[in-house]
Structure formats: structure tokens, C-alpha cells
């Protein structure tokens, strides 16, 4: 769900003139980072929109090879730049920017770094100023980067791996937030009521990417994908929103003016039967 927050903040800052969604990173990202990641030769020509739409071609660091590194050093506090370092050292770009579609958390890390640079704030501070405080999301925080808002978080699992045994800094702008179902509902209602973005900003999020598709059996079932936001029809109900790696989902059903949110704690459990059951109930009561 963090991707939706990151994308919404990026669009808001673009509307304020603090970054340009369609200008190359070579004109916006710190030169020392472009030098640091010079093996990613197309990065200076990549735009923030491409990072957020998964059309940058950047390889996804959040894969099994990275999990193996994280298991070897479970307490290591990862800096966001080190997450990009991993693919700069070990990954191969999949295509030229704008020439394909492939889901990549790496793009969101680079986008998060850009948000910090243009605001002069840590990412969690930007989230809080633009989204959390205005919407009253008091139980949401960026784990590993700011003080926890609750004493304990639910254990969440990737297969047999208890993800809470690893440093929460392995994820960041692409999935590092801890939240609750009520706060997710606050986010969805606030976003689509115009409290975070105006109609032009929401149009940016839902400008569906040509050629964006997910292969059969993929955990993501979107029929369309924009910026940190997907569209899918379930049980004849149109849903716009996002799902999380472990099991969270948060959708707006625009035709019914409804919000559907939920969580579970196992990445390999199919959440879509639950989403479908909620959609059937929504239709029954609409």
C-alpha cells in the first residue's frame, strides 16, 4: 500500500512545482547519485513518472537474492541508497525507459530519494505533512525510520519466513509503512474525496499505462495500472487501489462510493477470494 502513498505525494509535489513528472532524472536527481549508480546507464534519462508506473526498466531489488542477503544480516539497518546499490551491482536493466512494463520496488526507492531531495525532509516527514496528519492517520508510520506509533506489530510471513525477524529497513518507499485497516480506510476516503489531490492530481494517478499487464498467476490482478494505483473488476464491481506484499488491500469502488480494506499476514495466501466476497456483499447492499 505504500506505493499509493508515495505516488500521491509525488503528484502533489509535482503540482506544487517542486519536481517534474516527465523530466529526466538527470536534471532532477543529485549528480553524486547518478555517478554512484552509473552502471544503470539509462537512469539519467528516466523520468519520475516511469519510476512510479513501473516502466523504468530498473530491476526489482526486492527479490530472493536480496532476501538471502537480508537473512545473513537480519539486524542490518539498510539505507535507501543501499537498496539501489544492490541492483546497480547485481541487476541488469530489463528494457529502456518507457519501452516496457515490469513491477519494480527499486523505482519507488529512487522516487522516494527524489522526494527527500526536493523537500529537504526525510520521507516519513513528507508522508506525515502531505497525507498522514491531514487525514488523521495516527496509527501509521515508516517502520525503521521513525518512532513506532504502537508497542507491537502483527507478525507477517513470506512462506515460513517471519518478516518481523528482519530489519524493517529492507523496504521503504515501495512498501515500508505499518498501518491499520481503519487508517487504510482514512487514506482511501481522503484521497478520493480530494483531501490530498485535486481532480487533476487524481487523473495523474489513474492515467493508465499502455501495455501494463500482469502474467497469469501473478499476485497482482490489475486490469490497468497508473501511478501507484491499479484498476480491476471483481464480481462486476470496479475497484481502484492497491494491494500489499504481505496481504493488505485498499480499494475505492467509485460506482458504489465505497471503500474496501483488509489485511492478513501471509504473502502466499490468495487475498482475492476475500476481496470477491466483499464485492458480492457490496452489490447485495447497493
C-alpha positions as CSV (number, residue, x, y, z in Angstrom):
1,X,0.0,0.0,0.0
2,X,3.0,2.3,0.5
3,X,3.3,2.7,-3.3
4,X,-0.1,4.5,-3.4
5,X,1.1,7.0,-0.7
6,X,4.5,7.6,-2.5
7,X,2.8,8.2,-5.8
8,X,0.2,10.5,-4.3
9,X,2.9,12.6,-2.6
10,X,5.0,12.7,-5.8
11,X,2.0,14.0,-7.8
12,X,1.2,16.6,-5.1
13,X,4.8,17.9,-5.2
14,X,4.7,18.0,-9.0
15,X,1.5,20.1,-8.8
16,X,3.4,22.4,-6.5
17,X,6.2,22.7,-9.0
18,X,8.8,21.0,-6.8
19,X,9.5,18.2,-9.2
20,X,8.6,17.4,-12.8
21,X,7.0,14.0,-13.5
22,X,8.1,14.0,-17.2
23,X,11.5,15.5,-16.9
24,X,14.6,13.2,-16.8
25,X,16.2,12.4,-13.5
26,X,19.5,13.7,-15.0
27,X,18.0,17.2,-14.4
28,X,16.5,16.4,-11.0
29,X,18.4,13.8,-9.0
30,X,21.6,14.6,-7.2
31,X,24.6,14.2,-9.5
32,X,26.5,12.2,-7.0
33,X,23.8,9.5,-7.0
34,X,23.8,9.3,-10.8
35,X,27.5,8.8,-10.6
36,X,27.1,6.2,-7.8
37,X,24.7,4.2,-9.9
38,X,26.5,4.8,-13.3
39,X,26.1,1.1,-14.1
40,X,22.3,1.9,-14.5
41,X,23.2,3.8,-17.7
42,X,19.6,4.8,-18.6
43,X,18.8,6.2,-15.1
44,X,19.6,9.8,-16.1
45,X,17.1,9.5,-19.0
46,X,14.4,8.0,-16.8
47,X,11.5,10.2,-15.5
48,X,9.7,10.1,-12.2
49,X,6.5,9.0,-14.0
50,X,8.3,6.0,-15.4
51,X,9.6,5.1,-11.9
52,X,6.0,5.3,-10.5
53,X,4.4,3.5,-13.4
54,X,6.9,0.6,-13.4
55,X,8.1,1.5,-16.9
56,X,11.7,2.5,-16.0
57,X,13.2,-0.9,-16.7
58,X,15.0,-0.9,-13.4
59,X,15.4,-4.4,-12.0
60,X,13.5,-5.1,-8.8
61,X,15.8,-5.4,-5.8
62,X,13.0,-6.9,-3.7
63,X,13.7,-10.5,-4.8
64,X,15.0,-13.7,-3.4
65,X,18.7,-12.8,-3.9
66,X,18.2,-9.7,-1.7
67,X,16.2,-11.7,0.9
68,X,19.2,-14.0,1.2
69,X,21.5,-11.1,2.0
70,X,18.9,-9.8,4.5
71,X,18.8,-13.2,6.2
72,X,22.5,-13.2,6.6
73,X,22.4,-9.8,8.3
74,X,18.9,-9.7,9.8
75,X,19.7,-6.7,12.1
76,X,21.4,-4.6,9.5
77,X,19.9,-1.1,9.0
78,X,19.7,-0.5,5.3
79,X,19.9,3.0,3.9
80,X,17.6,3.6,0.9
81,X,20.6,4.2,-1.4
82,X,22.0,0.8,-0.5
83,X,18.8,-0.8,-1.8
84,X,19.5,0.7,-5.2
85,X,23.2,-0.2,-4.8
86,X,22.1,-3.8,-4.8
87,X,20.6,-3.7,-8.3
88,X,23.4,-1.4,-9.6
89,X,25.8,-4.1,-8.6
90,X,23.9,-7.3,-9.3
91,X,21.0,-6.4,-11.6
92,X,20.5,-5.9,-15.3
93,X,18.0,-3.4,-16.6
94,X,15.2,-5.1,-18.4
95,X,14.4,-2.6,-21.1
96,X,15.0,1.1,-22.0
97,X,12.9,3.6,-20.0
98,X,9.3,3.7,-21.4
99,X,9.8,0.6,-23.6
100,X,8.1,-2.0,-21.3
101,X,6.4,-2.7,-18.1
102,X,7.8,-4.6,-15.1
103,X,6.9,-4.2,-11.4
104,X,9.9,-2.8,-9.5
105,X,10.2,-1.6,-6.0
106,X,13.5,-0.1,-7.0
107,X,11.8,2.7,-8.9
108,X,9.9,3.6,-5.8
109,X,13.1,3.8,-3.8
110,X,14.6,6.2,-6.3
111,X,11.4,8.2,-6.3
112,X,11.4,8.4,-2.5
113,X,15.0,9.6,-2.6
114,X,14.0,12.3,-5.0
115,X,11.1,13.3,-2.7
116,X,13.6,13.8,0.1
117,X,15.9,15.9,-2.0
118,X,13.2,18.3,-3.3
119,X,11.7,18.8,0.1
120,X,14.8,18.7,2.3
121,X,12.9,16.3,4.7
122,X,13.1,12.6,5.5
123,X,10.5,10.6,3.6
124,X,8.4,9.9,6.7
125,X,8.2,13.6,7.4
126,X,6.9,14.2,3.8
127,X,4.3,11.5,4.2
128,X,3.2,13.0,7.5
129,X,2.9,16.5,6.2
130,X,1.1,15.7,3.0
131,X,-1.0,12.6,3.9
132,X,-1.0,11.3,7.5
133,X,-1.6,14.4,9.6
134,X,-4.3,15.9,7.3
135,X,-6.1,12.6,7.2
136,X,-5.7,11.8,10.9
137,X,-3.7,8.6,10.2
138,X,-2.2,8.5,13.7
139,X,-1.5,4.7,13.7
140,X,0.7,4.7,10.5
141,X,4.5,5.1,10.4
142,X,7.5,4.2,8.3
143,X,9.0,1.3,10.1
144,X,12.7,1.5,11.0
145,X,12.9,5.2,10.1
146,X,10.7,6.9,12.7
147,X,9.5,6.0,16.2
148,X,6.8,3.4,16.3
149,X,3.2,4.6,16.9
150,X,2.2,1.3,18.6
151,X,4.0,-1.1,21.0
152,X,3.7,-4.1,18.8
153,X,3.1,-5.0,15.2
154,X,1.4,-8.2,13.9
155,X,3.8,-10.9,12.7
156,X,3.8,-11.2,8.9
157,X,5.1,-14.1,6.9
158,X,6.6,-14.8,3.5
159,X,6.2,-18.5,3.3
160,X,7.9,-19.8,6.5
161,X,9.9,-16.6,7.0
162,X,8.7,-14.3,9.7
163,X,9.4,-10.9,8.2
164,X,9.5,-9.3,11.6
165,X,12.8,-11.1,12.3
166,X,14.4,-9.0,9.5
167,X,15.2,-5.3,9.8
168,X,12.2,-3.3,8.6
169,X,14.6,-1.1,6.6
170,X,14.7,-3.8,3.8
171,X,11.6,-2.0,2.5
172,X,11.0,1.8,2.2
173,X,9.1,3.9,-0.3
174,X,7.7,0.8,-2.0
175,X,6.3,-1.0,1.0
176,X,7.8,0.1,4.4
177,X,4.7,1.6,6.1
178,X,3.0,0.0,9.1
179,X,-0.7,0.8,9.3
180,X,-4.1,-0.5,10.4
181,X,-7.3,-1.2,8.5
182,X,-9.0,2.0,9.9
183,X,-6.1,4.1,8.8
184,X,-6.2,2.5,5.3
185,X,-9.8,3.4,5.1
186,X,-8.9,7.0,6.1
187,X,-6.4,7.1,3.3
188,X,-8.7,5.8,0.6
189,X,-11.6,8.1,1.7
190,X,-9.3,11.1,2.0
191,X,-7.6,10.5,-1.3
192,X,-10.7,10.1,-3.4
193,X,-12.6,12.9,-1.6
194,X,-9.9,15.4,-2.8
195,X,-8.2,16.0,0.6
196,X,-4.8,15.1,-0.8
197,X,-5.1,15.7,-4.5
198,X,-7.5,17.7,-6.7
199,X,-9.2,16.2,-9.7
200,X,-6.2,16.8,-11.9
201,X,-3.9,15.0,-9.5
202,X,-6.2,12.0,-9.3
203,X,-6.3,11.9,-13.1
204,X,-2.5,11.6,-13.0
205,X,-2.7,8.6,-10.7
206,X,-5.2,6.9,-12.9
207,X,-3.7,7.7,-16.3
208,X,-3.5,4.0,-17.2
209,X,-0.2,2.9,-18.6
210,X,-0.3,1.5,-22.1
211,X,0.8,-2.1,-22.3
212,X,0.8,-2.6,-18.5
213,X,-0.2,-6.2,-17.8
214,X,0.5,-9.0,-15.3
215,X,1.0,-12.6,-16.3
216,X,-1.5,-15.3,-15.3
217,X,-1.0,-16.5,-11.8
218,X,0.7,-13.2,-10.7
219,X,-0.4,-12.0,-7.2
220,X,-1.3,-8.6,-8.8
221,X,-4.5,-8.9,-10.8
222,X,-4.9,-5.3,-12.1
223,X,-6.5,-4.8,-15.5
224,X,-4.9,-1.4,-15.7
225,X,-2.0,0.3,-13.8
226,X,-1.3,4.0,-13.4
227,X,0.9,5.6,-10.8
228,X,0.9,3.5,-7.6
229,X,-2.7,2.7,-8.4
230,X,-4.4,-0.2,-10.2
231,X,-7.8,-0.9,-11.6
232,X,-9.5,-4.2,-11.5
233,X,-13.1,-5.5,-11.9
234,X,-14.1,-8.1,-9.3
235,X,-17.6,-9.6,-9.1
236,X,-18.8,-6.8,-11.5
237,X,-17.5,-4.2,-9.1
238,X,-14.9,-1.7,-10.4
239,X,-12.1,-1.3,-7.9
240,X,-9.3,1.3,-7.9
241,X,-6.5,1.0,-5.4
242,X,-3.6,-1.3,-4.5
243,X,-2.6,-4.5,-2.7
244,X,0.4,-5.0,-0.4
245,X,3.1,-7.6,-0.5
246,X,2.0,-9.5,2.6
247,X,-1.8,-9.2,2.3
248,X,-3.1,-5.7,2.7
249,X,-5.6,-4.3,0.2
250,X,-7.3,-1.0,0.0
251,X,-9.7,-0.1,-2.8
252,X,-12.2,2.6,-3.8
253,X,-15.3,1.4,-5.5
254,X,-16.3,4.6,-7.4
255,X,-19.7,3.4,-8.7
256,X,-20.8,2.5,-5.2
257,X,-18.8,5.2,-3.5
258,X,-17.5,2.6,-1.1
259,X,-14.2,1.7,0.5
260,X,-12.9,-1.9,0.8
261,X,-9.9,-2.5,3.0
262,X,-8.4,-5.6,4.7
263,X,-5.3,-7.3,5.9
264,X,-3.9,-10.7,6.5
265,X,-0.4,-11.8,7.4
266,X,0.8,-14.3,4.8
267,X,2.2,-13.3,1.4
268,X,1.4,-16.6,-0.2
269,X,-2.3,-16.7,0.7
270,X,-4.6,-15.5,-2.1
271,X,-6.4,-12.4,-0.9
272,X,-8.7,-12.2,-3.9
273,X,-11.4,-14.6,-2.6
274,X,-11.8,-12.2,0.3
275,X,-12.0,-9.2,-2.0
276,X,-14.5,-11.1,-4.1
277,X,-16.7,-11.9,-1.0
278,X,-16.7,-8.2,0.0
279,X,-17.7,-7.2,-3.6
280,X,-20.6,-9.6,-3.5
281,X,-21.8,-8.1,-0.3
282,X,-21.4,-4.6,-1.6
283,X,-23.5,-5.4,-4.6
284,X,-26.1,-7.1,-2.4
285,X,-26.5,-4.0,-0.3
286,X,-26.1,-1.4,-3.1
